[in-house]
């Protein structure tokens, strides 16, 4: 990951955590996901909890420290629990394990208090919210990576999954807060490359800057941040940029397939290594291979002309 992409990723992380520190937004999100039209949590029923985790294992003399993105005390009909929200801008194959660890550390903290003060332990649950473009295909539980469990013991195996929400696929009408509606609509427009001027949308500057950080394009981000362009223009620019990339990739793929067909016709066979080298070549290397196509009599010649560029 480049330094610029890393910087934008951190900016997104900071801004999205800040948005969900608003208890109105957090309550609306949890209600929209779990209860939809039958809201159970009022914003007065939810408050921020300490996101720093510090769990001491006395038997091993080890202290583990972690930081959650957002975690809340929630009171429902007089019963308290802890609800965490972890934010992901990209697919992370270890996310479910990290979430499991966070919950276990929350329980361990409470267990230590219970042993010393007899303070009763609150239940803990965590949402993972994913804001990326590609559909999430990473594991959500150990079961996704396990051999089949013995049917007689499956109900007793500790392989719990975690609720994972892909934000771009949510219906904005599930929510009441303007911030969540704008975030979902903005993500849809961004990833669907809908930059048609006839379909402009109004998005607040704060949400626009947050979404712009997801483009991983520092020029677009800086322009939105400085209000030199609005979010709709940013979406148009991002969409055009991606369409140009897709066209370029498509052209390269066409050139590669044509070259491979011609070389196979001439040489009769191409090894897997040679095929992989051609398929990973730059535009400049492909141009070199095309120019010298009639001078090639062996796979060594292919590698030679690819290295000339």
Residue pairs with C-beta under 8 A, 6 or more apart in sequence:
1 9
4 216
4 218
5 216
7 218
8 213
8 214
8 215
8 216
8 218
8 221
9 89
9 90
9 213
9 216
11 213
11 221
12 89
12 131
12 210
12 213
12 214
13 69
13 87
13 89
15 206
15 209
15 210
15 213
16 69
16 87
16 89
16 131
16 210
17 69
17 70
17 87
19 25
19 179
19 183
19 206
19 207
19 210
20 26
20 29
20 69
20 70
20 85
20 87
21 48
21 70
22 179
23 43
23 46
23 47
23 48
23 72
24 43
24 177
25 177
25 179
25 180
26 43
26 46
26 70
26 72
26 85
27 41
27 42
27 43
27 45
27 46
28 43
28 175
28 176
28 177
28 180
29 85
29 175
29 177
29 180
30 41
30 46
30 74
30 83
30 127
31 39
31 40
31 41
32 170
32 174
32 175
32 176
32 180
33 127
33 163
33 165
33 174
34 40
35 41
36 174
40 76
41 74
41 76
45 74
45 75
45 76
46 72
46 73
46 74
46 75
47 72
47 73
48 70
48 71
48 72
48 73
49 71
49 72
49 73
49 82
50 71
51 67
51 68
51 69
51 70
51 71
52 65
52 66
52 67
52 68
53 64
53 65
53 66
53 67
53 68
53 102
53 105
53 106
53 109
54 63
54 64
54 65
54 109
55 63
55 64
55 105
55 108
55 109
55 112
56 62
56 63
56 112
57 63
57 64
57 108
64 105
66 101
66 102
66 105
68 84
68 86
68 102
69 84
69 85
69 86
69 87
70 84
70 85
70 86
70 87
71 82
71 83
71 84
71 85
71 106
72 82
72 83
72 84
72 85
73 80
73 81
73 82
73 122
74 80
74 81
74 82
74 83
80 122
81 122
81 123
81 124
81 125
82 106
82 122
82 123
82 124
82 125
83 124
83 125
83 126
83 127
84 99
84 102
84 103
84 106
84 124
84 125
84 126
84 127
85 126
85 127
85 129
86 95
86 98
86 99
86 102
86 126
86 127
86 128
86 129
87 129
87 131
88 95
88 128
88 129
88 130
88 131
88 132
89 131
89 132
89 214
90 132
91 130
91 132
91 134
91 136
91 137
91 138
92 98
92 138
93 138
93 139
95 128
95 138
96 128
96 138
96 139
96 140
96 141
96 142
96 161
96 162
99 126
99 128
99 162
100 160
100 162
102 126
103 124
103 125
103 126
106 124
107 121
107 124
110 119
110 121
110 122
111 121
113 119
114 120
114 121
125 163
126 162
126 163
127 162
127 163
127 164
127 165
128 162
128 163
128 164
128 165
129 164
129 165
129 167
130 136
130 164
130 165
130 166
130 167
131 167
131 168
131 187
131 214
132 214
133 168
133 191
135 166
136 164
136 166
139 145
140 161
140 162
140 164
141 159
141 160
141 161
141 162
142 159
143 149
143 157
143 159
143 161
146 159
149 157
149 159
167 183
167 184
167 187
168 184
168 187
168 188
168 191
170 184
171 184
172 180
172 181
172 184
172 185
175 181
175 184
178 204
179 204
179 206
179 207
182 203
182 204
182 207
183 207
183 210
183 211
185 201
185 203
186 201
186 203
186 207
186 208
186 211
186 231
186 235
187 211
187 214
188 194
189 195
189 199
189 201
189 232
189 235
190 211
190 214
190 215
190 235
190 238
190 239
193 235
193 238
193 239
193 242
193 243
194 235
194 239
195 232
195 235
195 236
195 237
195 238
195 239
195 240
197 232
197 236
200 232
201 231
201 232
203 211
203 230
203 231
203 232
205 227
207 231
208 224
208 230
208 231
208 234
209 221
209 224
209 225
211 231
211 234
212 220
212 221
212 224
212 225
212 231
212 234
213 221
215 221
215 234
215 238
217 237
217 238
217 241
220 229
220 234
220 237
220 238
222 228
223 229
223 234
224 230
224 231
224 234
229 237
248 283
252 283
252 286
255 286
255 290
256 278
256 279
256 281
256 286
259 278
259 286
259 289
259 290
259 293
260 270
260 275
260 278
262 293
263 270
263 278
263 293
263 296
263 302
264 270
266 296
267 296
267 297
267 298
267 299
270 278
270 299
270 302
271 299
274 299
274 302
274 303
277 302
277 303
277 306
278 286
278 289
278 302
278 306
281 289
281 306
282 309
284 309
285 306
285 309
287 309
288 305
288 306
288 308
288 309
289 296
289 302
289 305
289 306
291 305
292 301
292 305
295 301
295 305
296 302
296 305
